[in-house]
Amino acid sequence: MRTHAQAVIIGGGVIGCSILYHLTKLGWTDVVLLERDELTSGSTWHAAANIHGLHDNNNITRIQNYTMDLYNALEAETGQSCGVFQPGSLYLAQTEAREHQLRLQAAKAKYYGLPFCEVDRAEAEALHPLVNYDGIRCIMFEENGGNVDPSGVTNAYAAGARQNGAEIIRFCPVTGTEQQADGSWIVRTEKGDIATQWIVNAAGLWGREVAALAGITLPLQPTEHQYFVTETIAEIAGLDRRLPSVADRDGEYYLRQEGKGLLVGAYEKDLRFWAEEGTPQGFGHELFADDLERIEDNMLRAIDRVPAVGTAGIKRVINGPMIWSPDSNVLFGPVPELQNYFCCNGIIPGFSQSGGMGLLAADWIVTGESRYDMFAWDVARFGDWADKAFTKARVGDQYANRFKIHFPNEERSAGRPARVRPIYDTQREMGAVFGLNYGWEHPLYYGDEIGAEDQTHGFTRQPWWDVVGREAKMLREHAGIIDISNFAKYLCKGAGAEDWLNAVFANTMPKEVGRSCLTPLIGTRGGIAGDFTVTRLAEDEFWIIGSGMAERYHQRFFRAVPLPEDTTFESRTEAMCGFNVAGPKSRALLQRLTNTSLATPGFPFMRSKWIELGGVCCLALRVSFTGDLGWELHCDAADQPALFAALIAAGAEEGSGPVGSRALMSLRVEKGYGSWGREYSPEYWPQEVGLARLCKTDKRFLNRDAVTETMAKPAREELVLLALDAGQTDASNADASGGEPVFKDGVGIGRVTSGAFGYSVGMSLALAFVKGVRVGEVVDVMVLGQPHKATVLPEPPFDPKGLRLRA
């Protein structure tokens, strides 16, 4: 056994073997995989192993299709069969919302050149004659859908990795992981220790236990999951081909051919958690007792759709464990608080995603960043607030609603509230409907019902659409008070603060006390890893504001630049709260509460001051994400109730009131402002998003060489603002929400990143990355999967010259 390795992968399931294989493909041949038992032990061996290419997230669609394409190539490379069956998959829509989802996916498939298209009933009956298509509104067919052999795929990855020089050690449980002073690790086993630069935790059902060896707590919870296989069905035995699988997600089951029978699986409402206090070390190829009564309702729906299921006997039942994260996406990436510890845990559709996970993990480990923006998977999207209770509640909701559509803007209530601010109850009494942002409850909008939960049940305009419109118009006509406490806030102090911030961020830090600047944070490949506002509070003190949901994610970048001994950098997100007061009457509203003059000569745009506001000491910054005249106000959390009460009282005198984040989305899109995680991402270069002028390459900063190289190239795409045809959006009663493809003359030219109705300008708007179009040209935006005419605007429809912002 090797005593040194570039990386040690812990876990010999399909994911661990894929990461091992992909590391060797990138040239890391001194790599080791440790498996506590036999390869595929855990949840890999009993997986149904279905494969499909389409996902609501565009980047996950890309890596799922990479995975599906890889299996056949892997067989050819290694000589090990992956047991690939690709007779296709039929997707059935029983509801309008499901039809909208499938049509949108079909549009995305066309954009990415994937074989996924609508078929009529006659075509569907020819493809799968056992299905009863009564009541089906829409049928899509994915040519490449199917399934693979779990053991075959895992062993093919293992064979490929071994061929490239990797070592796999079975029956070798890990007993300890110890980080060394230089950031490397010692992995301890009963067979000896291995010194390594990187640890990769791909331990599946034991991901929590392996993480705990390094002092890490992962939000994971296993459940039981059942599927059954029928005896031979005569109609199938008589066919000379394999039947496509059936995705009847409104029926809450999955179904495909297995041998000469059918395999049917279900995610039932009456779920069973397992191993809440830890996965037993001795567990391996065991299964749980059958309990088909739990999935009886799902089975009956499957029988209604495919009557042959009800007449065939059951050959075997598989009831085995799966391990879930709170949102059913993998926990992926380096742990921000540690050096060189990579997680890949909580995978559900492992055989649709295994190749892509291996590829992106190897990318990240070898080059410092994955080629696609995968924040939807990033382990950093959860923090300590995702405790056992939250995780269990969310996992229960995810399991029981596995096939429920995740609608744009939807908020689910399970496990909440996790973290609240002091005025949470006050806002709730005012009718606030809350969303979740990195654990924090924050108002989405203010309705008429106290304690109401978000009601988002479709892709069309929802019941809150008019409510949000009233808030947006109120702010544009008078003023609005927006809770921005969930923004990430940091304080950097000390003699080395300016130099350190200049070494982290791309822009030059403000030289004058009271000045603010906008600055990008640059990723390893030269893209936009973050956007921040930095304010100089004193000669040796700076206030930094960034994306709240990315606070833990950004730790990786802050830790990459050594902090001087005489300087501190700390998060103030929990300790401080904030409001944005914006609109044409915002100055008058705030002036009622302070003796400090807020007039432009003494308080110009992009300046800050400590002021007393309604008796509360606040840091006031003259900036506003609404694009309107406004101030951001930050105060101690303990003072939030007093400040909020003062703002509401003063606002009533100016015809204003509280405004939620959904109105803020509309307001910032009217202004054409980008947002991190949508328009700003490590995938996009500064010149593609209008931030090149903020990258001062004449100074040294994190990843300067990478961004200098990317900025020397022509932009691959351009971020534009589109106005959708009013007649068409009114007819469909829907706006773009993000992810919709954009076509020109039938050719895919881009995709929407943000969309909203601009209430104050009366336009349905979309921010999109496109190529090859000019201002004034008309394109097609695939709202609800159908073409909607849209015009490329020359400038934002609201205050294009920024006169209100600087008034």
Number of C-alpha atoms within 10 A of each C-alpha: 11 13 12 17 19 18 27 27 24 28 32 30 29 31 30 31 32 28 29 34 29 24 27 21 15 13 12 19 21 18 25 27 24 26 24 21 19 17 24 27 22 25 23 24 20 21 24 25 20 23 26 25 25 23 16 17 13 18 16 22 23 19 24 26 24 19 24 26 14 15 22 14 12 18 20 13 13 18 12 18 18 24 16 20 18 21 20 23 27 24 23 23 23 18 14 13 17 22 21 20 21 25 24 21 26 24 27 26 22 18 19 15 10 19 15 26 19 17 16 12 16 11 13 20 14 9 20 18 15 16 17 16 19 10 11 14 15 21 23 22 25 24 18 21 25 26 27 22 19 25 21 20 28 25 22 26 30 28 21 24 27 19 15 20 16 21 21 22 18 15 13 20 19 20 12 16 21 15 20 13 7 8 14 19 23 20 24 17 16 11 12 12 18 21 22 23 20 24 27 25 25 30 26 29 31 25 24 23 19 24 22 14 15 15 12 14 18 25 26 25 27 25 19 19 23 23 24 21 24 23 19 17 17 12 12 20 13 9 10 7 9 20 24 25 29 25 21 22 18 15 21 23 24 22 24 23 21 19 15 19 23 24 23 24 23 27 22 21 17 11 16 14 16 16 14 12 9 14 18 11 11 9 13 16 15 14 16 13 11 15 13 16 10 17 21 13 17 22 25 16 16 25 17 17 19 20 15 20 24 14 12 16 14 16 13 13 20 20 20 23 25 22 27 28 25 25 16 20 17 25 27 25 27 26 20 19 14 15 20 21 23 25 25 25 30 30 24 17 18 25 28 27 27 26 29 27 27 25 24 23 28 25 19 17 20 15 13 14 18 20 15 16 18 18 17 17 18 21 25 24 19 22 16 10 15 23 16 18 14 19 22 24 16 24 27 24 20 20 24 17 15 19 18 14 17 17 16 16 16 15 17 17 15 17 19 18 15 16 16 16 20 13 18 18 13 13 21 18 14 16 19 27 25 27 24 20 16 22 22 21 20 24 23 24 25 24 18 12 13 14 16 14 16 20 14 18 16 19 24 21 17 15 12 17 15 12 18 25 18 15 26 27 19 19 29 24 15 20 31 35 24 25 24 20 25 25 21 23 26 18 19 22 19 17 16 17 23 22 14 21 23 18 22 23 28 28 25 22 23 18 13 13 17 20 20 25 17 20 22 22 24 27 23 20 23 23 24 25 24 23 22 19 17 26 27 24 22 13 15 15 20 24 19 21 20 20 20 21 23 22 22 21 24 18 14 17 20 19 14 11 14 10 17 14 9 10 16 15 20 10 15 17 19 16 13 21 27 25 24 25 33 31 29 19 22 25 20 18 26 23 17 16 18 15 12 15 13 17 12 13 8 10 17 17 20 20 21 23 19 16 17 15 23 20 13 18 16 21 20 24 25 25 25 19 21 28 26 27 25 30 26 22 26 24 21 17 19 14 18 21 16 14 26 20 14 18 24 17 16 21 24 13 12 16 15 27 22 25 28 25 19 21 28 22 21 24 27 21 28 32 21 24 18 19 18 18 19 14 21 22 23 26 18 25 27 24 22 22 20 12 17 17 12 17 23 17 17 10 12 14 23 22 20 25 15 15 23 15 11 18 19 9 10 10 15 13 19 18 22 23 29 29 24 25 18 17 11 17 20 12 8 14 14 19 25 26 22 19 24 27 30 28 23 18 9 12 12 21 20 22 24 26 22 24 24 23 28 25 22 19 14 11 19 25 31 30 27 28 22 25 18 10 15 13 13 12 12 21 25 22 31 23 29 25 19 17 17 23 22 23 19 21 17 13 16 20 19 20 14 14 10 14 11 15 22 16 14
